Amino acid sequence: MAYEVKLNSFEGPLDLLLHLIDKAEVDIYDIPITLITEQYMQYLYIMQEFQLDIASEFLVMAATLLEIKSKLLLPRKEEPAFQPMFELEEDYDPRMELVERLLEYKKFKSLAEMLKEREVGRSKIFSRSPEDLSSFVPAEEENPVADVTLYDLMDALSKVLTQKVNPEEKTMSKVHRDEVSVRDRIKELRTMLSASGNLRFSRLFDDRPTKTEIVTTFMAILEMMRKHEISCEQNALFDDIVISFSKGGGQHG
């Protein structure tokens, strides 16, 4: 069984040429084609001796070098005695196309090496895995009127004022001191909710209250809703509004 050696030092013919130019310490803009071609062919010979598969691109580059070498060996045309003041075209150098390819390849090779260094540097940095920060997110406030709008409450109040107000109350308006304050009515509502768990809005006015008592009760409900102490729900359109303690509402004294 033949012993095979793989040569991974050079990624392509341009890489090999750059190596030979650097080794010869010559200017890339003035490549000694004869010397570089001989060294390049010597590498191909070594690769063949080790039974390495030579990629076609290496052979194409060898043909290119030989072509450039032959063009440089051809005698130049004799210059006419009369020289124009301005030469329209400069002498064409057959090496320039190869030089441009080498410079472009060298640029991309440098960028690749820079990215490789960054990759190695980044691989030495260990980041913490993301933590669960949900506990730091402020909780959304519970809606005290889940399925009830302000218009629903105003409509319920209008019905109470027109249907359940004390008929003995005179239509004449008079100024007098409230018998029950909003604060006192809030305390009463808390007691009623603690005992029954929930209250129907219409049942709060079964005892034929006066307009003042109705308004006081309504203001107490609004104040408790503002403090998120109670919640109001309406299961269907035009249904009675159900009042109950919101989460933690029963803790208020």
SEFIMAR-702390 format. One record per residue (C-alpha): residue number from 1; residue in three letters; chain; x, y, z. Coordinates in steps of 0.2 Angstrom, whole numbers, plus 5000, padded with zeros to 4 digits. Example, Ala and Ser with C-alpha at 12.3 -4.5 7.8 and 13.67 -1.06 7.14 Angstrom:
REM residues 2
{atom 1,'ALA','A',{5062,4978,5039}}
{atom 2,'SER','A',{5068,4995,5036}}
//
This chain:
REM residues 253
{atom 1,'MET','A',{5000,5000,5000}}
{atom 2,'ALA','A',{5007,5017,4995}}
{atom 3,'TYR','A',{5011,5030,5008}}
{atom 4,'GLU','A',{5001,5046,5003}}
{atom 5,'VAL','A',{5006,5063,5010}}
{atom 6,'LYS','A',{4994,5078,5009}}
{atom 7,'LEU','A',{5001,5095,5007}}
{atom 8,'ASN','A',{4989,5107,5015}}
{atom 9,'SER','A',{5001,5122,5017}}
{atom 10,'PHE','A',{4995,5131,5002}}
{atom 11,'GLU','A',{4976,5134,4998}}
{atom 12,'GLY','A',{4979,5138,4980}}
{atom 13,'PRO','A',{4991,5143,4966}}
{atom 14,'LEU','A',{4990,5162,4972}}
{atom 15,'ASP','A',{4995,5157,4989}}
{atom 16,'LEU','A',{5010,5147,4983}}
{atom 17,'LEU','A',{5015,5162,4973}}
{atom 18,'LEU','A',{5014,5174,4987}}
{atom 19,'HIS','A',{5025,5162,4997}}
{atom 20,'LEU','A',{5038,5161,4984}}
{atom 21,'ILE','A',{5038,5180,4982}}
{atom 22,'ASP','A',{5040,5183,5001}}
{atom 23,'LYS','A',{5054,5169,5002}}
{atom 24,'ALA','A',{5063,5177,4987}}
{atom 25,'GLU','A',{5061,5195,4996}}
{atom 26,'VAL','A',{5057,5203,4979}}
{atom 27,'ASP','A',{5045,5217,4975}}
{atom 28,'ILE','A',{5028,5211,4970}}
{atom 29,'TYR','A',{5027,5224,4957}}
{atom 30,'ASP','A',{5043,5218,4949}}
{atom 31,'ILE','A',{5042,5199,4950}}
{atom 32,'PRO','A',{5057,5189,4943}}
{atom 33,'ILE','A',{5046,5178,4932}}
{atom 34,'THR','A',{5061,5166,4927}}
{atom 35,'LEU','A',{5065,5163,4946}}
{atom 36,'ILE','A',{5048,5162,4952}}
{atom 37,'THR','A',{5042,5150,4938}}
{atom 38,'GLU','A',{5057,5138,4941}}
{atom 39,'GLN','A',{5053,5137,4960}}
{atom 40,'TYR','A',{5034,5135,4956}}
{atom 41,'MET','A',{5038,5121,4944}}
{atom 42,'GLN','A',{5049,5113,4957}}
{atom 43,'TYR','A',{5035,5113,4970}}
{atom 44,'LEU','A',{5024,5104,4957}}
{atom 45,'TYR','A',{5037,5091,4954}}
{atom 46,'ILE','A',{5038,5088,4973}}
{atom 47,'MET','A',{5020,5086,4974}}
{atom 48,'GLN','A',{5020,5073,4960}}
{atom 49,'GLU','A',{5034,5064,4968}}
{atom 50,'PHE','A',{5023,5062,4984}}
{atom 51,'GLN','A',{5009,5056,4973}}
{atom 52,'LEU','A',{4998,5071,4978}}
{atom 53,'ASP','A',{4983,5075,4967}}
{atom 54,'ILE','A',{4987,5092,4959}}
{atom 55,'ALA','A',{4972,5103,4957}}
{atom 56,'SER','A',{4969,5109,4939}}
{atom 57,'GLU','A',{4971,5127,4945}}
{atom 58,'PHE','A',{4989,5124,4950}}
{atom 59,'LEU','A',{4992,5118,4932}}
{atom 60,'VAL','A',{4983,5133,4925}}
{atom 61,'MET','A',{4994,5144,4935}}
{atom 62,'ALA','A',{5010,5135,4929}}
{atom 63,'ALA','A',{5004,5138,4911}}
{atom 64,'THR','A',{5001,5156,4914}}
{atom 65,'LEU','A',{5019,5158,4922}}
{atom 66,'LEU','A',{5026,5150,4907}}
{atom 67,'GLU','A',{5016,5161,4895}}
{atom 68,'ILE','A',{5022,5177,4904}}
{atom 69,'LYS','A',{5040,5171,4904}}
{atom 70,'SER','A',{5039,5167,4885}}
{atom 71,'LYS','A',{5032,5185,4882}}
{atom 72,'LEU','A',{5046,5193,4892}}
{atom 73,'LEU','A',{5059,5183,4882}}
{atom 74,'LEU','A',{5053,5189,4866}}
{atom 75,'PRO','A',{5063,5203,4858}}
{atom 76,'ARG','A',{5055,5220,4859}}
{atom 77,'LYS','A',{5052,5230,4844}}
{atom 78,'GLU','A',{5065,5243,4839}}
{atom 79,'GLU','A',{5059,5261,4844}}
{atom 80,'PRO','A',{5058,5273,4829}}
{atom 81,'ALA','A',{5070,5287,4829}}
{atom 82,'PHE','A',{5057,5300,4831}}
{atom 83,'GLN','A',{5048,5300,4847}}
{atom 84,'PRO','A',{5031,5309,4849}}
{atom 85,'MET','A',{5030,5322,4863}}
{atom 86,'PHE','A',{5016,5312,4872}}
{atom 87,'GLU','A',{5016,5293,4871}}
{atom 88,'LEU','A',{4998,5287,4869}}
{atom 89,'GLU','A',{5001,5270,4876}}
{atom 90,'GLU','A',{5015,5264,4889}}
{atom 91,'ASP','A',{5024,5248,4886}}
{atom 92,'TYR','A',{5013,5233,4891}}
{atom 93,'ASP','A',{5020,5222,4905}}
{atom 94,'PRO','A',{5013,5205,4904}}
{atom 95,'ARG','A',{5016,5203,4923}}
{atom 96,'MET','A',{5003,5216,4928}}
{atom 97,'GLU','A',{4988,5206,4927}}
{atom 98,'LEU','A',{4996,5193,4938}}
{atom 99,'VAL','A',{5001,5206,4950}}
{atom 100,'GLU','A',{4984,5213,4951}}
{atom 101,'ARG','A',{4977,5196,4955}}
{atom 102,'LEU','A',{4991,5193,4969}}
{atom 103,'LEU','A',{4987,5210,4977}}
{atom 104,'GLU','A',{4968,5206,4978}}
{atom 105,'TYR','A',{4971,5189,4984}}
{atom 106,'LYS','A',{4983,5196,4997}}
{atom 107,'LYS','A',{4970,5208,5003}}
{atom 108,'PHE','A',{4957,5195,5006}}
{atom 109,'LYS','A',{4969,5184,5014}}
{atom 110,'SER','A',{4974,5197,5027}}
{atom 111,'LEU','A',{4956,5200,5030}}
{atom 112,'ALA','A',{4953,5182,5033}}
{atom 113,'GLU','A',{4967,5181,5045}}
{atom 114,'MET','A',{4960,5196,5055}}
{atom 115,'LEU','A',{4943,5188,5056}}
{atom 116,'LYS','A',{4952,5171,5062}}
{atom 117,'GLU','A',{4961,5181,5076}}
{atom 118,'ARG','A',{4944,5189,5081}}
{atom 119,'GLU','A',{4936,5172,5081}}
{atom 120,'VAL','A',{4950,5164,5092}}
{atom 121,'GLY','A',{4949,5179,5104}}
{atom 122,'ARG','A',{4930,5178,5105}}
{atom 123,'SER','A',{4931,5159,5109}}
{atom 124,'LYS','A',{4940,5164,5125}}
{atom 125,'ILE','A',{4926,5174,5131}}
{atom 126,'PHE','A',{4912,5165,5140}}
{atom 127,'SER','A',{4895,5174,5142}}
{atom 128,'ARG','A',{4882,5171,5155}}
{atom 129,'SER','A',{4866,5163,5149}}
{atom 130,'PRO','A',{4851,5174,5149}}
{atom 131,'GLU','A',{4842,5175,5166}}
{atom 132,'ASP','A',{4823,5175,5169}}
{atom 133,'LEU','A',{4819,5193,5172}}
{atom 134,'SER','A',{4800,5191,5173}}
{atom 135,'SER','A',{4800,5195,5191}}
{atom 136,'PHE','A',{4807,5212,5188}}
{atom 137,'VAL','A',{4793,5216,5175}}
{atom 138,'PRO','A',{4780,5227,5184}}
{atom 139,'ALA','A',{4763,5217,5184}}
{atom 140,'GLU','A',{4749,5224,5175}}
{atom 141,'GLU','A',{4736,5232,5185}}
{atom 142,'GLU','A',{4719,5223,5186}}
{atom 143,'ASN','A',{4705,5231,5177}}
{atom 144,'PRO','A',{4692,5235,5191}}
{atom 145,'VAL','A',{4678,5236,5178}}
{atom 146,'ALA','A',{4681,5220,5168}}
{atom 147,'ASP','A',{4666,5220,5157}}
{atom 148,'VAL','A',{4658,5236,5163}}
{atom 149,'THR','A',{4660,5254,5155}}
{atom 150,'LEU','A',{4657,5270,5164}}
{atom 151,'TYR','A',{4641,5272,5153}}
{atom 152,'ASP','A',{4635,5255,5160}}
{atom 153,'LEU','A',{4637,5262,5177}}
{atom 154,'MET','A',{4628,5279,5173}}
{atom 155,'ASP','A',{4614,5269,5165}}
{atom 156,'ALA','A',{4612,5259,5181}}
{atom 157,'LEU','A',{4612,5274,5191}}
{atom 158,'SER','A',{4599,5282,5180}}
{atom 159,'LYS','A',{4587,5267,5182}}
{atom 160,'VAL','A',{4589,5268,5201}}
{atom 161,'LEU','A',{4586,5287,5201}}
{atom 162,'THR','A',{4570,5285,5191}}
{atom 163,'GLN','A',{4563,5269,5198}}
{atom 164,'LYS','A',{4568,5267,5216}}
{atom 165,'VAL','A',{4569,5284,5223}}
{atom 166,'ASN','A',{4558,5288,5238}}
{atom 167,'PRO','A',{4541,5295,5232}}
{atom 168,'GLU','A',{4539,5305,5247}}
{atom 169,'GLU','A',{4554,5315,5244}}
{atom 170,'LYS','A',{4549,5332,5238}}
{atom 171,'THR','A',{4554,5338,5221}}
{atom 172,'MET','A',{4559,5354,5228}}
{atom 173,'SER','A',{4578,5355,5231}}
{atom 174,'LYS','A',{4585,5360,5248}}
{atom 175,'VAL','A',{4602,5361,5255}}
{atom 176,'HIS','A',{4605,5350,5270}}
{atom 177,'ARG','A',{4619,5340,5278}}
{atom 178,'ASP','A',{4621,5322,5272}}
{atom 179,'GLU','A',{4615,5309,5284}}
{atom 180,'VAL','A',{4628,5297,5277}}
{atom 181,'SER','A',{4645,5302,5270}}
{atom 182,'VAL','A',{4654,5293,5256}}
{atom 183,'ARG','A',{4667,5287,5269}}
{atom 184,'ASP','A',{4653,5279,5280}}
{atom 185,'ARG','A',{4645,5271,5264}}
{atom 186,'ILE','A',{4662,5263,5259}}
{atom 187,'LYS','A',{4663,5255,5276}}
{atom 188,'GLU','A',{4645,5249,5274}}
{atom 189,'LEU','A',{4649,5242,5257}}
{atom 190,'ARG','A',{4664,5233,5264}}
{atom 191,'THR','A',{4654,5225,5277}}
{atom 192,'MET','A',{4641,5219,5265}}
{atom 193,'LEU','A',{4654,5212,5253}}
{atom 194,'SER','A',{4663,5203,5267}}
{atom 195,'ALA','A',{4647,5195,5272}}
{atom 196,'SER','A',{4640,5190,5255}}
{atom 197,'GLY','A',{4655,5189,5244}}
{atom 198,'ASN','A',{4647,5200,5230}}
{atom 199,'LEU','A',{4633,5212,5228}}
{atom 200,'ARG','A',{4621,5216,5214}}
{atom 201,'PHE','A',{4620,5235,5210}}
{atom 202,'SER','A',{4601,5235,5210}}
{atom 203,'ARG','A',{4600,5227,5227}}
{atom 204,'LEU','A',{4609,5241,5235}}
{atom 205,'PHE','A',{4594,5252,5233}}
{atom 206,'ASP','A',{4579,5241,5238}}
{atom 207,'ASP','A',{4575,5251,5253}}
{atom 208,'ARG','A',{4568,5266,5243}}
{atom 209,'PRO','A',{4583,5278,5246}}
{atom 210,'THR','A',{4583,5296,5243}}
{atom 211,'LYS','A',{4592,5304,5229}}
{atom 212,'THR','A',{4606,5309,5241}}
{atom 213,'GLU','A',{4608,5291,5247}}
{atom 214,'ILE','A',{4609,5285,5229}}
{atom 215,'VAL','A',{4622,5297,5224}}
{atom 216,'THR','A',{4632,5294,5240}}
{atom 217,'THR','A',{4632,5275,5236}}
{atom 218,'PHE','A',{4637,5278,5218}}
{atom 219,'MET','A',{4651,5290,5223}}
{atom 220,'ALA','A',{4657,5276,5236}}
{atom 221,'ILE','A',{4657,5263,5222}}
{atom 222,'LEU','A',{4668,5274,5211}}
{atom 223,'GLU','A',{4680,5278,5225}}
{atom 224,'MET','A',{4682,5260,5229}}
{atom 225,'MET','A',{4685,5256,5210}}
{atom 226,'ARG','A',{4698,5270,5209}}
{atom 227,'LYS','A',{4708,5261,5223}}
{atom 228,'HIS','A',{4706,5244,5214}}
{atom 229,'GLU','A',{4697,5238,5230}}
{atom 230,'ILE','A',{4682,5231,5221}}
{atom 231,'SER','A',{4678,5225,5203}}
{atom 232,'CYS','A',{4662,5226,5193}}
{atom 233,'GLU','A',{4656,5213,5180}}
{atom 234,'GLN','A',{4642,5212,5169}}
{atom 235,'ASN','A',{4639,5195,5161}}
{atom 236,'ALA','A',{4628,5200,5147}}
{atom 237,'LEU','A',{4621,5216,5139}}
{atom 238,'PHE','A',{4608,5225,5151}}
{atom 239,'ASP','A',{4611,5212,5165}}
{atom 240,'ASP','A',{4613,5218,5183}}
{atom 241,'ILE','A',{4630,5224,5187}}
{atom 242,'VAL','A',{4639,5212,5200}}
{atom 243,'ILE','A',{4651,5220,5213}}
{atom 244,'SER','A',{4664,5210,5222}}
{atom 245,'PHE','A',{4681,5212,5230}}
{atom 246,'SER','A',{4696,5213,5218}}
{atom 247,'LYS','A',{4711,5203,5222}}
{atom 248,'GLY','A',{4717,5209,5239}}
{atom 249,'GLY','A',{4702,5220,5241}}
{atom 250,'GLY','A',{4695,5212,5256}}
{atom 251,'GLN','A',{4711,5217,5266}}
{atom 252,'HIS','A',{4706,5235,5267}}
{atom 253,'GLY','A',{4699,5241,5284}}
//
